[in-house]
Amino acid sequence: MTDRRTEGSTANGGSGRGFTYLLLHLLLVIYSLNGICSKLASQHPIMSPQFILFYGCGIMFLGIYAIGWQQVIKRLPLTTAYANRAVTVAWGIVWGILIFHEPFNLAKTVGALVVLVGVALYAWADGRAQEQEDDATC
Amino acid sequence: MLASVLIALFGVFISSISQVMLKKSAMAKHDSALGEYLNPLVIGAYALFVGATLCSVIAFRQIPLSMGPILDATGYFYVVLFGITIFHEKIDRTKILALAIIIAGVLIYSSGV
């Protein structure tokens, strides 16, 4: 879309692109697991064994995500990858309800949807601006 | 609850600063490959990043898990702010609109907590 180098690397067929999207969303799930670990760590005193365990797991998930993210943005335009990151809002809600039994209501639903729209619009505008910049330098 | 929200927002803020430091370091010339990582900017950036993760853990004592990614989205505001002030990037109206929508979403969500 915006990154010509990335366009070339994604031109290796639909299955390759599909695999990259699968990898991206797997990474985003891993990223969201960091939130669960942080929440679990927050329920224990700082520097207690449980705190260190959950906090350490959270840092580990962030590390896996960071390594995988570098591979994803080699194969997908950065703005596309960023737009997909908005799905972590949904994962936060899902984990909150399933694991921590957090109540959900209309305001939270509408607020989350509005944030999703804002993030997607930002990513789209960023991609368009990058495209215009690339055209200007050609 | 408000104090926890502010701590979470502070965490997002210092995380954005760490991104700027990493970008500054990436733009600078280094004598060696090791120097690309072992320099004050990168080390400082990762120290800030650890601080940001601790902020989120402290904030999660009060705020629901589902609110974390919502507050994370305010990072786009700082990215634009630092892009304009530090890297002299231009911002178009669509991005301003997107930021306004994100902030509105955060406020709507917060009203339901």
gemmi code that builds the backbone of each chain (N, CA, C; Angstrom):
import gemmi

chains = {
    "A": [
        ("MET", (0.834, -1.198, 0.000), (0.000, 0.000, 0.000), (0.866, 1.245, 0.000)),
        ("THR", (1.783, 1.316, 0.990), (2.588, 2.525, 1.075), (4.073, 2.244, 0.910)),
        ("ASP", (4.488, 1.101, 1.292), (5.903, 0.775, 1.302), (6.208, -0.107, 0.099)),
        ("ARG", (6.977, 0.475, -0.847), (7.216, -0.274, -2.089), (8.031, -1.535, -1.832)),
        ("ARG", (8.992, -1.427, -0.905), (9.791, -2.607, -0.576), (8.891, -3.715, -0.032)),
        ("THR", (7.935, -3.300, 0.769), (7.039, -4.274, 1.379), (6.091, -4.847, 0.347)),
        ("GLU", (5.689, -3.976, -0.601), (4.794, -4.469, -1.646), (5.448, -5.619, -2.389)),
        ("GLY", (6.768, -5.426, -2.701), (7.486, -6.459, -3.443), (7.524, -7.760, -2.679)),
        ("SER", (7.751, -7.645, -1.386), (7.895, -8.862, -0.591), (6.563, -9.552, -0.336)),
        ("THR", (5.451, -8.834, -0.559), (4.164, -9.481, -0.343), (3.585, -10.026, -1.646)),
        ("ALA", (4.342, -9.842, -2.725), (3.827, -10.282, -4.015), (4.108, -11.750, -4.270)),
        ("ASN", (4.364, -12.514, -3.221), (4.700, -13.926, -3.389), (3.487, -14.823, -3.257)),
        ("GLY", (2.323, -14.255, -3.520), (1.133, -15.092, -3.522), (0.247, -14.859, -2.329)),
        ("GLY", (-1.062, -15.213, -2.530), (-2.054, -14.963, -1.489), (-1.819, -15.758, -0.239)),
        ("SER", (-1.315, -17.001, -0.377), (-1.130, -17.829, 0.812), (-0.074, -17.233, 1.720)),
        ("GLY", (0.992, -16.657, 1.124), (2.044, -16.015, 1.912), (1.496, -14.833, 2.674)),
        ("ARG", (0.666, -14.050, 2.011), (0.069, -12.879, 2.660), (-0.880, -13.323, 3.777)),
        ("GLY", (-1.634, -14.378, 3.475), (-2.553, -14.907, 4.482), (-1.801, -15.383, 5.712)),
        ("PHE", (-0.649, -16.033, 5.472), (0.173, -16.507, 6.597), (0.682, -15.325, 7.411)),
        ("THR", (1.068, -14.236, 6.703), (1.571, -13.050, 7.415), (0.477, -12.454, 8.292)),
        ("TYR", (-0.744, -12.400, 7.756), (-1.870, -11.876, 8.563), (-2.142, -12.774, 9.769)),
        ("LEU", (-2.026, -14.089, 9.533), (-2.227, -15.040, 10.636), (-1.175, -14.807, 11.718)),
        ("LEU", (0.081, -14.635, 11.273), (1.186, -14.380, 12.197), (0.944, -13.069, 12.944)),
        ("LEU", (0.504, -12.038, 12.209), (0.244, -10.732, 12.820), (-0.791, -10.852, 13.938)),
        ("HIS", (-1.888, -11.561, 13.636), (-2.956, -11.638, 14.644), (-2.597, -12.563, 15.802)),
        ("LEU", (-1.762, -13.551, 15.514), (-1.240, -14.390, 16.601), (-0.386, -13.524, 17.535)),
        ("LEU", (0.431, -12.660, 16.934), (1.278, -11.757, 17.724), (0.439, -10.779, 18.543)),
        ("LEU", (-0.656, -10.313, 17.947), (-1.511, -9.358, 18.659), (-2.204, -10.019, 19.847)),
        ("VAL", (-2.522, -11.319, 19.696), (-3.064, -12.064, 20.846), (-1.990, -12.150, 21.929)),
        ("ILE", (-0.742, -12.461, 21.514), (0.370, -12.549, 22.473), (0.562, -11.207, 23.173)),
        ("TYR", (0.471, -10.129, 22.397), (0.615, -8.775, 22.964), (-0.470, -8.532, 24.023)),
        ("SER", (-1.687, -8.999, 23.707), (-2.793, -8.779, 24.646), (-2.605, -9.605, 25.922)),
        ("LEU", (-1.869, -10.742, 25.810), (-1.611, -11.561, 27.002), (-0.761, -10.802, 28.017)),
        ("ASN", (0.052, -9.847, 27.513), (0.837, -9.000, 28.423), (-0.088, -8.248, 29.382)),
        ("GLY", (-1.245, -7.821, 28.877), (-2.220, -7.120, 29.724), (-2.729, -8.019, 30.841)),
        ("ILE", (-3.014, -9.282, 30.486), (-3.486, -10.242, 31.508), (-2.423, -10.399, 32.598)),
        ("CYS", (-1.148, -10.566, 32.156), (-0.059, -10.749, 33.128), (0.092, -9.512, 34.010)),
        ("SER", (-0.010, -8.322, 33.397), (0.116, -7.079, 34.180), (-1.000, -6.987, 35.213)),
        ("LYS", (-2.219, -7.361, 34.773), (-3.367, -7.314, 35.687), (-3.169, -8.315, 36.837)),
        ("LEU", (-2.689, -9.526, 36.497), (-2.442, -10.536, 37.536), (-1.330, -10.079, 38.483)),
        ("ALA", (-0.270, -9.471, 37.915), (0.840, -8.980, 38.745), (0.358, -7.895, 39.690)),
        ("SER", (-0.586, -7.086, 39.205), (-1.067, -5.956, 40.014), (-1.818, -6.432, 41.268)),
        ("GLN", (-2.223, -7.707, 41.278), (-2.992, -8.222, 42.413), (-2.091, -8.763, 43.529)),
        ("HIS", (-0.759, -8.613, 43.323), (0.197, -9.096, 44.330), (1.149, -7.967, 44.730)),
        ("PRO", (1.717, -8.042, 45.941), (2.672, -6.997, 46.366), (3.882, -6.950, 45.431)),
        ("ILE", (4.355, -5.728, 45.193), (5.520, -5.550, 44.310), (6.709, -6.330, 44.878)),
        ("MET", (7.397, -7.041, 43.980), (8.574, -7.859, 44.279), (8.251, -9.156, 45.028)),
        ("SER", (6.969, -9.473, 45.194), (6.630, -10.797, 45.735), (6.878, -11.827, 44.629)),
        ("PRO", (7.035, -13.120, 44.988), (7.299, -14.133, 43.945), (6.229, -14.143, 42.853)),
        ("GLN", (4.945, -13.998, 43.234), (3.869, -14.000, 42.236), (3.966, -12.786, 41.310)),
        ("PHE", (4.310, -11.633, 41.923), (4.467, -10.419, 41.123), (5.577, -10.626, 40.084)),
        ("ILE", (6.717, -11.120, 40.547), (7.865, -11.317, 39.645), (7.500, -12.308, 38.541)),
        ("LEU", (6.759, -13.374, 38.905), (6.361, -14.384, 37.917), (5.483, -13.768, 36.822)),
        ("PHE", (4.415, -13.084, 37.242), (3.487, -12.530, 36.251), (4.108, -11.368, 35.464)),
        ("TYR", (4.851, -10.521, 36.170), (5.505, -9.394, 35.491), (6.533, -9.927, 34.490)),
        ("GLY", (7.282, -10.949, 34.914), (8.276, -11.560, 34.025), (7.620, -12.173, 32.789)),
        ("CYS", (6.473, -12.847, 33.000), (5.750, -13.434, 31.863), (5.291, -12.333, 30.906)),
        ("GLY", (4.835, -11.201, 31.477), (4.395, -10.080, 30.641), (5.523, -9.542, 29.790)),
        ("ILE", (6.702, -9.387, 30.401), (7.879, -8.892, 29.658), (8.254, -9.907, 28.573)),
        ("MET", (8.130, -11.212, 28.904), (8.454, -12.260, 27.922), (7.521, -12.154, 26.706)),
        ("PHE", (6.214, -11.973, 26.974), (5.259, -11.836, 25.867), (5.582, -10.602, 25.010)),
        ("LEU", (5.988, -9.511, 25.672), (6.356, -8.307, 24.929), (7.586, -8.563, 24.053)),
        ("GLY", (8.528, -9.348, 24.608), (9.736, -9.687, 23.851), (9.407, -10.503, 22.605)),
        ("ILE", (8.538, -11.533, 22.782), (8.119, -12.374, 21.639), (7.423, -11.503, 20.605)),
        ("TYR", (6.552, -10.616, 21.096), (5.811, -9.720, 20.201), (6.783, -8.826, 19.415)),
        ("ALA", (7.777, -8.255, 20.117), (8.713, -7.326, 19.468), (9.487, -8.033, 18.357)),
        ("ILE", (9.938, -9.264, 18.625), (10.696, -10.014, 17.615), (9.798, -10.330, 16.413)),
        ("GLY", (8.574, -10.801, 16.696), (7.641, -11.143, 15.625), (7.194, -9.931, 14.825)),
        ("TRP", (7.018, -8.818, 15.531), (6.555, -7.585, 14.868), (7.549, -7.157, 13.775)),
        ("GLN", (8.855, -7.278, 14.067), (9.874, -6.923, 13.074), (9.703, -7.761, 11.808)),
        ("GLN", (9.348, -9.033, 11.984), (9.152, -9.915, 10.825), (7.887, -9.534, 10.053)),
        ("VAL", (6.848, -9.177, 10.803), (5.582, -8.813, 10.145), (5.740, -7.550, 9.307)),
        ("ILE", (6.409, -6.517, 9.877), (6.496, -5.247, 9.128), (7.491, -5.322, 7.971)),
        ("LYS", (8.242, -6.437, 7.903), (9.056, -6.672, 6.705), (8.157, -7.086, 5.551)),
        ("ARG", (7.016, -7.699, 5.893), (6.160, -8.309, 4.876), (4.866, -7.542, 4.626)),
        ("LEU", (4.500, -6.678, 5.555), (3.258, -5.898, 5.409), (3.578, -4.413, 5.530)),
        ("PRO", (2.826, -3.542, 4.866), (3.006, -2.110, 5.098), (2.787, -1.793, 6.572)),
        ("LEU", (3.602, -0.885, 7.078), (3.542, -0.554, 8.505), (2.146, -0.079, 8.912)),
        ("THR", (1.521, 0.714, 8.032), (0.204, 1.265, 8.384), (-0.855, 0.157, 8.464)),
        ("THR", (-0.732, -0.844, 7.601), (-1.663, -1.976, 7.643), (-1.497, -2.720, 8.971)),
        ("ALA", (-0.221, -2.923, 9.336), (0.051, -3.618, 10.595), (-0.495, -2.810, 11.775)),
        ("TYR", (-0.286, -1.495, 11.743), (-0.762, -0.637, 12.831), (-2.288, -0.625, 12.909)),
        ("ALA", (-2.933, -0.610, 11.732), (-4.403, -0.603, 11.717), (-4.944, -1.859, 12.390)),
        ("ASN", (-4.263, -2.989, 12.142), (-4.700, -4.252, 12.734), (-4.460, -4.288, 14.248)),
        ("ARG", (-3.521, -3.455, 14.720), (-3.239, -3.423, 16.163), (-4.451, -2.981, 16.966)),
        ("ALA", (-5.375, -2.286, 16.287), (-6.583, -1.818, 16.980), (-7.372, -2.978, 17.578)),
        ("VAL", (-7.151, -4.193, 17.048), (-7.898, -5.356, 17.535), (-7.561, -5.659, 19.007)),
        ("THR", (-6.451, -5.127, 19.500), (-6.084, -5.374, 20.907), (-7.124, -4.759, 21.860)),
        ("VAL", (-7.837, -3.740, 21.379), (-8.936, -3.175, 22.186), (-9.992, -4.267, 22.425)),
        ("ALA", (-10.320, -4.997, 21.358), (-11.310, -6.079, 21.471), (-10.807, -7.194, 22.375)),
        ("TRP", (-9.499, -7.548, 22.232), (-8.941, -8.618, 23.075), (-8.974, -8.222, 24.555)),
        ("GLY", (-8.691, -6.943, 24.826), (-8.749, -6.452, 26.206), (-10.128, -6.654, 26.800)),
        ("ILE", (-11.130, -6.414, 25.993), (-12.521, -6.586, 26.456), (-12.823, -8.069, 26.686)),
        ("VAL", (-12.414, -8.903, 25.716), (-12.683, -10.348, 25.814), (-12.025, -10.934, 27.064)),
        ("TRP", (-10.707, -10.649, 27.259), (-9.999, -11.192, 28.434), (-10.597, -10.632, 29.725)),
        ("GLY", (-10.968, -9.344, 29.684), (-11.549, -8.712, 30.872), (-12.817, -9.427, 31.312)),
        ("ILE", (-13.653, -9.769, 30.342), (-14.919, -10.442, 30.669), (-14.676, -11.898, 31.079)),
        ("LEU", (-13.874, -12.615, 30.245), (-13.695, -14.057, 30.473), (-12.878, -14.370, 31.725)),
        ("ILE", (-11.806, -13.631, 31.954), (-10.882, -13.993, 33.049), (-11.172, -13.212, 34.329)),
        ("PHE", (-11.474, -11.919, 34.174), (-11.635, -11.097, 35.393), (-13.096, -10.737, 35.660)),
        ("HIS", (-13.989, -11.287, 34.831), (-15.432, -11.089, 35.018), (-15.790, -9.606, 35.147)),
        ("GLU", (-15.152, -8.808, 34.283), (-15.421, -7.365, 34.321), (-16.791, -7.084, 33.706)),
        ("PRO", (-17.556, -6.211, 34.339), (-18.867, -5.889, 33.759), (-18.710, -5.066, 32.482)),
        ("PHE", (-19.636, -5.274, 31.560), (-19.584, -4.502, 30.317), (-20.934, -3.853, 30.083)),
        ("ASN", (-20.894, -2.648, 29.531), (-22.151, -1.926, 29.316), (-22.112, -1.179, 27.980)),
        ("LEU", (-23.158, -0.466, 27.702), (-23.293, 0.213, 26.405), (-22.207, 1.276, 26.202)),
        ("ALA", (-21.935, 2.061, 27.249), (-20.936, 3.131, 27.117), (-19.567, 2.553, 26.775)),
        ("LYS", (-19.201, 1.454, 27.425), (-17.908, 0.818, 27.136), (-17.873, 0.293, 25.697)),
        ("THR", (-18.987, -0.328, 25.262), (-19.054, -0.874, 23.903), (-18.904, 0.245, 22.868)),
        ("VAL", (-19.688, 1.309, 23.057), (-19.640, 2.427, 22.101), (-18.255, 3.076, 22.145)),
        ("GLY", (-17.729, 3.306, 23.358), (-16.409, 3.919, 23.495), (-15.337, 3.108, 22.784)),
        ("ALA", (-15.353, 1.770, 22.968), (-14.360, 0.901, 22.331), (-14.494, 0.961, 20.804)),
        ("LEU", (-15.733, 0.963, 20.306), (-15.949, 1.037, 18.852), (-15.442, 2.375, 18.296)),
        ("VAL", (-15.684, 3.458, 19.034), (-15.227, 4.780, 18.582), (-13.695, 4.823, 18.544)),
        ("VAL", (-13.046, 4.242, 19.566), (-11.578, 4.183, 19.567), (-11.081, 3.383, 18.359)),
        ("LEU", (-11.734, 2.240, 18.087), (-11.352, 1.411, 16.935), (-11.427, 2.208, 15.636)),
        ("VAL", (-12.521, 2.966, 15.476), (-12.701, 3.785, 14.271), (-11.585, 4.833, 14.187)),
        ("GLY", (-11.274, 5.484, 15.318), (-10.229, 6.508, 15.342), (-8.868, 5.951, 14.971)),
        ("VAL", (-8.525, 4.788, 15.517), (-7.225, 4.169, 15.227), (-7.150, 3.784, 13.744)),
        ("ALA", (-8.239, 3.207, 13.217), (-8.261, 2.800, 11.809), (-8.143, 4.032, 10.896)),
        ("LEU", (-8.828, 5.109, 11.253), (-8.761, 6.342, 10.455), (-7.357, 6.931, 10.492)),
        ("TYR", (-6.732, 6.902, 11.669), (-5.366, 7.421, 11.798), (-4.416, 6.623, 10.898)),
        ("ALA", (-4.535, 5.300, 10.951), (-3.658, 4.442, 10.155), (-3.866, 4.703, 8.665)),
        ("TRP", (-5.131, 4.891, 8.272), (-5.435, 5.161, 6.859), (-4.830, 6.498, 6.436)),
        ("ALA", (-4.980, 7.531, 7.277), (-4.446, 8.865, 6.958), (-2.922, 8.823, 6.887)),
        ("ASP", (-2.327, 8.040, 7.776), (-0.870, 7.916, 7.801), (-0.384, 7.250, 6.508)),
        ("GLY", (-1.098, 6.214, 6.078), (-0.753, 5.511, 4.846), (-0.863, 6.425, 3.639)),
        ("ARG", (-1.923, 7.203, 3.608), (-2.130, 8.138, 2.491), (-1.019, 9.186, 2.456)),
        ("ALA", (-0.653, 9.721, 3.604), (0.407, 10.739, 3.684), (1.740, 10.158, 3.223)),
        ("GLN", (2.003, 8.916, 3.622), (3.249, 8.249, 3.236), (3.290, 8.028, 1.729)),
        ("GLU", (2.125, 7.668, 1.173), (2.012, 7.439, -0.272), (2.329, 8.722, -1.044)),
        ("GLN", (1.773, 9.843, -0.550), (2.015, 11.126, -1.212), (3.490, 11.511, -1.101)),
        ("GLU", (4.090, 11.204, 0.056), (5.514, 11.502, 0.246), (6.368, 10.686, -0.720)),
        ("ASP", (6.014, 9.409, -0.876), (6.741, 8.532, -1.789), (6.626, 9.023, -3.228)),
        ("ASP", (5.409, 9.436, -3.616), (5.190, 9.939, -4.980), (6.008, 11.196, -5.228)),
        ("ALA", (6.108, 12.050, -4.185), (6.847, 13.314, -4.327), (8.342, 13.067, -4.508)),
        ("THR", (8.844, 11.997, -3.908), (10.281, 11.714, -4.009), (10.646, 10.953, -5.274)),
        ("CYS", (9.618, 10.417, -5.976), (9.889, 9.671, -7.222), (10.182, 10.634, -8.378)),
    ],
    "B": [
        ("MET", (-9.515, 5.749, 41.562), (-9.604, 5.360, 40.137), (-8.949, 6.399, 39.232)),
        ("LEU", (-9.221, 7.695, 39.523), (-8.655, 8.761, 38.684), (-7.132, 8.732, 38.733)),
        ("ALA", (-6.592, 8.512, 39.952), (-5.136, 8.470, 40.101), (-4.551, 7.335, 39.251)),
        ("SER", (-5.241, 6.184, 39.222), (-4.757, 5.043, 38.435), (-4.812, 5.339, 36.941)),
        ("VAL", (-5.876, 6.015, 36.530), (-5.984, 6.395, 35.113), (-4.830, 7.328, 34.748)),
        ("LEU", (-4.523, 8.283, 35.628), (-3.429, 9.219, 35.362), (-2.081, 8.495, 35.316)),
        ("ILE", (-1.918, 7.498, 36.187), (-0.666, 6.714, 36.173), (-0.549, 5.957, 34.845)),
        ("ALA", (-1.691, 5.366, 34.410), (-1.682, 4.633, 33.131), (-1.351, 5.585, 31.976)),
        ("LEU", (-1.948, 6.770, 32.002), (-1.689, 7.751, 30.930), (-0.232, 8.214, 30.971)),
        ("PHE", (0.321, 8.355, 32.177), (1.726, 8.730, 32.312), (2.614, 7.627, 31.720)),
        ("GLY", (2.221, 6.372, 31.951), (2.963, 5.242, 31.386), (2.971, 5.288, 29.866)),
        ("VAL", (1.813, 5.594, 29.279), (1.731, 5.707, 27.810), (2.625, 6.857, 27.340)),
        ("PHE", (2.632, 7.950, 28.107), (3.435, 9.121, 27.753), (4.927, 8.794, 27.748)),
        ("ILE", (5.419, 8.163, 28.823), (6.855, 7.880, 28.864), (7.235, 6.769, 27.880)),
        ("SER", (6.264, 5.905, 27.563), (6.517, 4.895, 26.538), (6.705, 5.575, 25.176)),
        ("SER", (5.919, 6.633, 24.923), (6.053, 7.379, 23.670), (7.390, 8.110, 23.624)),
        ("ILE", (7.834, 8.628, 24.781), (9.142, 9.289, 24.831), (10.247, 8.278, 24.494)),
        ("SER", (10.084, 7.050, 25.015), (11.103, 6.033, 24.739), (11.164, 5.724, 23.241)),
        ("GLN", (9.998, 5.771, 22.573), (9.987, 5.542, 21.120), (10.745, 6.648, 20.395)),
        ("VAL", (10.585, 7.880, 20.853), (11.293, 9.015, 20.253), (12.798, 8.830, 20.433)),
        ("MET", (13.204, 8.395, 21.636), (14.638, 8.193, 21.902), (15.209, 7.101, 21.002)),
        ("LEU", (14.425, 6.020, 20.789), (14.886, 4.944, 19.911), (15.010, 5.448, 18.470)),
        ("LYS", (14.048, 6.269, 18.068), (14.074, 6.822, 16.712), (15.282, 7.748, 16.552)),
        ("LYS", (15.552, 8.592, 17.556), (16.708, 9.502, 17.528), (18.001, 8.703, 17.405)),
        ("SER", (18.059, 7.613, 18.167), (19.259, 6.785, 18.131), (19.421, 6.114, 16.771)),
        ("ALA", (18.279, 5.666, 16.200), (18.320, 4.995, 14.897), (18.772, 5.964, 13.806)),
        ("MET", (18.459, 7.252, 13.974), (18.824, 8.254, 12.963), (20.281, 8.705, 13.085)),
        ("ALA", (20.886, 8.455, 14.264), (22.265, 8.909, 14.486), (23.264, 7.896, 13.921)),
        ("LYS", (24.479, 8.384, 13.625), (25.528, 7.493, 13.149), (26.283, 6.918, 14.338)),
        ("HIS", (26.579, 5.608, 14.238), (27.290, 4.950, 15.340), (28.559, 4.316, 14.794)),
        ("ASP", (29.569, 4.248, 15.656), (30.867, 3.714, 15.240), (30.835, 2.210, 14.994)),
        ("SER", (29.993, 1.504, 15.724), (29.952, 0.041, 15.592), (28.516, -0.458, 15.758)),
        ("ALA", (28.321, -1.735, 15.422), (26.992, -2.338, 15.573), (26.593, -2.363, 17.046)),
        ("LEU", (27.593, -2.616, 17.893), (27.326, -2.640, 19.335), (26.906, -1.253, 19.828)),
        ("GLY", (27.526, -0.246, 19.222), (27.214, 1.132, 19.601), (25.784, 1.525, 19.275)),
        ("GLU", (25.173, 0.805, 18.320), (23.776, 1.084, 17.977), (22.839, 0.737, 19.134)),
        ("TYR", (23.282, -0.204, 19.953), (22.443, -0.644, 21.072), (22.938, -0.094, 22.408)),
        ("LEU", (24.274, -0.113, 22.583), (24.824, 0.332, 23.868), (25.175, 1.814, 23.805)),
        ("ASN", (24.157, 2.636, 23.774), (24.374, 4.079, 23.847), (23.320, 4.662, 24.793)),
        ("PRO", (23.586, 5.861, 25.322), (22.687, 6.411, 26.364), (21.222, 6.509, 25.913)),
        ("LEU", (20.996, 6.813, 24.633), (19.613, 6.961, 24.169), (18.848, 5.640, 24.235)),
        ("VAL", (19.470, 4.574, 23.717), (18.789, 3.266, 23.692), (18.629, 2.711, 25.112)),
        ("ILE", (19.690, 2.816, 25.902), (19.607, 2.307, 27.284), (18.555, 3.096, 28.066)),
        ("GLY", (18.561, 4.416, 27.889), (17.565, 5.264, 28.553), (16.158, 4.941, 28.086)),
        ("ALA", (16.011, 4.658, 26.782), (14.693, 4.345, 26.213), (14.139, 3.070, 26.840)),
        ("TYR", (14.987, 2.053, 26.965), (14.498, 0.795, 27.531), (14.227, 0.921, 29.033)),
        ("ALA", (15.012, 1.785, 29.699), (14.733, 2.040, 31.124), (13.348, 2.694, 31.259)),
        ("LEU", (13.048, 3.634, 30.384), (11.731, 4.280, 30.405), (10.626, 3.270, 30.090)),
        ("PHE", (10.927, 2.364, 29.148), (9.942, 1.362, 28.756), (9.583, 0.449, 29.926)),
        ("VAL", (10.611, 0.059, 30.687), (10.351, -0.749, 31.893), (9.494, 0.051, 32.876)),
        ("GLY", (9.827, 1.352, 32.996), (9.031, 2.234, 33.863), (7.577, 2.284, 33.414)),
        ("ALA", (7.365, 2.299, 32.094), (6.004, 2.344, 31.550), (5.238, 1.065, 31.894)),
        ("THR", (5.920, -0.099, 31.808), (5.243, -1.359, 32.144), (4.885, -1.399, 33.638)),
        ("LEU", (5.768, -0.830, 34.482), (5.458, -0.779, 35.918), (4.265, 0.140, 36.181)),
        ("CYS", (4.201, 1.238, 35.423), (3.048, 2.154, 35.551), (1.744, 1.406, 35.258)),
        ("SER", (1.766, 0.578, 34.193), (0.531, -0.115, 33.830), (0.154, -1.139, 34.896)),
        ("VAL", (1.160, -1.810, 35.484), (0.863, -2.777, 36.548), (0.227, -2.066, 37.748)),
        ("ILE", (0.799, -0.922, 38.122), (0.245, -0.163, 39.269), (-1.178, 0.314, 38.942)),
        ("ALA", (-1.362, 0.789, 37.701), (-2.692, 1.293, 37.302), (-3.736, 0.177, 37.306)),
        ("PHE", (-3.314, -1.054, 36.924), (-4.262, -2.180, 36.848), (-4.805, -2.597, 38.223)),
        ("ARG", (-4.220, -2.063, 39.285), (-4.783, -2.368, 40.615), (-6.197, -1.800, 40.731)),
        ("GLN", (-6.445, -0.732, 39.988), (-7.746, -0.066, 40.073), (-8.556, -0.154, 38.773)),
        ("ILE", (-7.886, 0.008, 37.650), (-8.644, 0.065, 36.390), (-8.887, -1.341, 35.835)),
        ("PRO", (-9.995, -1.533, 35.128), (-10.252, -2.855, 34.532), (-9.274, -3.157, 33.393)),
        ("LEU", (-9.040, -4.436, 33.150), (-8.113, -4.846, 32.087), (-8.531, -4.260, 30.740)),
        ("SER", (-9.845, -4.261, 30.491), (-10.334, -3.800, 29.184), (-10.023, -2.324, 28.937)),
        ("MET", (-9.745, -1.573, 30.002), (-9.464, -0.151, 29.836), (-8.016, 0.102, 29.395)),
        ("GLY", (-7.137, -0.888, 29.623), (-5.720, -0.733, 29.273), (-5.494, -0.369, 27.813)),
        ("PRO", (-5.991, -1.209, 26.867), (-5.786, -0.875, 25.453), (-6.470, 0.431, 25.040)),
        ("ILE", (-7.551, 0.767, 25.722), (-8.249, 2.024, 25.416), (-7.325, 3.205, 25.739)),
        ("LEU", (-6.725, 3.167, 26.923), (-5.822, 4.250, 27.322), (-4.549, 4.232, 26.483)),
        ("ASP", (-4.131, 3.032, 26.053), (-2.953, 2.913, 25.173), (-3.134, 3.721, 23.896)),
        ("ALA", (-4.381, 3.809, 23.441), (-4.663, 4.497, 22.178), (-4.340, 5.988, 22.244)),
        ("THR", (-4.212, 6.533, 23.463), (-3.833, 7.951, 23.572), (-2.388, 8.152, 23.106)),
        ("GLY", (-1.657, 7.043, 22.959), (-0.276, 7.133, 22.470), (-0.202, 7.772, 21.091)),
        ("TYR", (-1.257, 7.607, 20.290), (-1.269, 8.223, 18.960), (-1.170, 9.746, 19.068)),
        ("PHE", (-1.770, 10.304, 20.122), (-1.722, 11.745, 20.352), (-0.270, 12.191, 20.567)),
        ("TYR", (0.462, 11.435, 21.399), (1.850, 11.805, 21.680), (2.730, 11.619, 20.441)),
        ("VAL", (2.441, 10.566, 19.669), (3.223, 10.325, 18.452), (3.120, 11.546, 17.534)),
        ("VAL", (1.900, 12.055, 17.388), (1.693, 13.238, 16.541), (2.375, 14.455, 17.165)),
        ("LEU", (2.203, 14.628, 18.469), (2.791, 15.783, 19.171), (4.316, 15.795, 19.007)),
        ("PHE", (4.945, 14.650, 19.241), (6.402, 14.583, 19.118), (6.830, 14.671, 17.659)),
        ("GLY", (6.024, 14.112, 16.765), (6.330, 14.198, 15.325), (6.412, 15.643, 14.879)),
        ("ILE", (5.481, 16.456, 15.367), (5.445, 17.874, 14.975), (6.567, 18.657, 15.660)),
        ("THR", (6.694, 18.497, 16.973), (7.620, 19.351, 17.730), (9.087, 18.922, 17.605)),
        ("ILE", (9.334, 17.626, 17.508), (10.735, 17.169, 17.506), (11.234, 16.863, 16.091)),
        ("PHE", (10.367, 16.172, 15.303), (10.830, 15.764, 13.973), (10.295, 16.669, 12.865)),
        ("HIS", (9.585, 17.726, 13.267), (9.055, 18.731, 12.323), (8.228, 18.103, 11.200)),
        ("GLU", (7.434, 17.116, 11.565), (6.562, 16.482, 10.583), (5.281, 17.298, 10.454)),
        ("LYS", (4.636, 17.154, 9.288), (3.367, 17.865, 9.080), (2.209, 16.936, 9.444)),
        ("ILE", (1.124, 17.533, 9.880), (-0.058, 16.725, 10.208), (-1.239, 17.213, 9.372)),
        ("ASP", (-1.995, 16.255, 8.816), (-3.156, 16.673, 8.017), (-4.430, 16.631, 8.866)),
        ("ARG", (-5.492, 17.165, 8.293), (-6.755, 17.295, 9.042), (-7.345, 15.933, 9.418)),
        ("THR", (-7.137, 14.945, 8.530), (-7.710, 13.620, 8.816), (-7.113, 13.033, 10.094)),
        ("LYS", (-5.792, 13.244, 10.283), (-5.155, 12.726, 11.496), (-5.679, 13.455, 12.730)),
        ("ILE", (-5.890, 14.759, 12.590), (-6.444, 15.523, 13.725), (-7.839, 14.990, 14.058)),
        ("LEU", (-8.635, 14.722, 13.001), (-9.972, 14.165, 13.205), (-9.877, 12.797, 13.891)),
        ("ALA", (-8.929, 11.958, 13.415), (-8.758, 10.618, 13.997), (-8.404, 10.718, 15.484)),
        ("LEU", (-7.509, 11.649, 15.812), (-7.120, 11.827, 17.223), (-8.313, 12.276, 18.060)),
        ("ALA", (-9.111, 13.189, 17.491), (-10.300, 13.664, 18.214), (-11.271, 12.504, 18.462)),
        ("ILE", (-11.401, 11.617, 17.454), (-12.292, 10.459, 17.598), (-11.772, 9.516, 18.693)),
        ("ILE", (-10.432, 9.292, 18.695), (-9.840, 8.410, 19.713), (-10.084, 8.978, 21.119)),
        ("ILE", (-9.818, 10.274, 21.271), (-10.010, 10.908, 22.586), (-11.500, 10.830, 22.993)),
        ("ALA", (-12.395, 11.064, 22.014), (-13.838, 10.972, 22.303), (-14.194, 9.556, 22.749)),
        ("GLY", (-13.626, 8.548, 22.053), (-13.874, 7.149, 22.407), (-13.412, 6.838, 23.822)),
        ("VAL", (-12.216, 7.354, 24.184), (-11.675, 7.137, 25.533), (-12.627, 7.738, 26.574)),
        ("LEU", (-13.122, 8.946, 26.281), (-14.031, 9.620, 27.221), (-15.357, 8.860, 27.347)),
        ("ILE", (-15.897, 8.398, 26.192), (-17.161, 7.646, 26.216), (-16.985, 6.359, 27.027)),
        ("TYR", (-15.856, 5.650, 26.750), (-15.586, 4.402, 27.471), (-15.486, 4.672, 28.969)),
        ("SER", (-14.725, 5.742, 29.316), (-14.497, 6.062, 30.732), (-15.806, 6.371, 31.454)),
        ("SER", (-16.768, 6.934, 30.728), (-18.054, 7.266, 31.352), (-18.810, 6.001, 31.784)),
        ("GLY", (-18.440, 4.863, 31.188), (-19.119, 3.607, 31.519), (-18.421, 2.812, 32.610)),
        ("VAL", (-17.230, 3.288, 33.055), (-16.479, 2.536, 34.071), (-17.020, 2.836, 35.465)),
    ],
}
model = gemmi.Model(1)
for chain_id, residues in chains.items():
    chain = gemmi.Chain(chain_id)
    for i, (resn, *xyz) in enumerate(residues, 1):
        res = gemmi.Residue()
        res.name, res.seqid = resn, gemmi.SeqId(i, " ")
        for name, pos in zip(("N", "CA", "C"), xyz):
            atom = gemmi.Atom()
            atom.name, atom.element = name, gemmi.Element(name[0])
            atom.pos, atom.b_iso = gemmi.Position(*pos), 0.0
            res.add_atom(atom)
        chain.add_residue(res)
    model.add_chain(chain)
structure = gemmi.Structure()
structure.add_model(model)
structure.setup_entities()
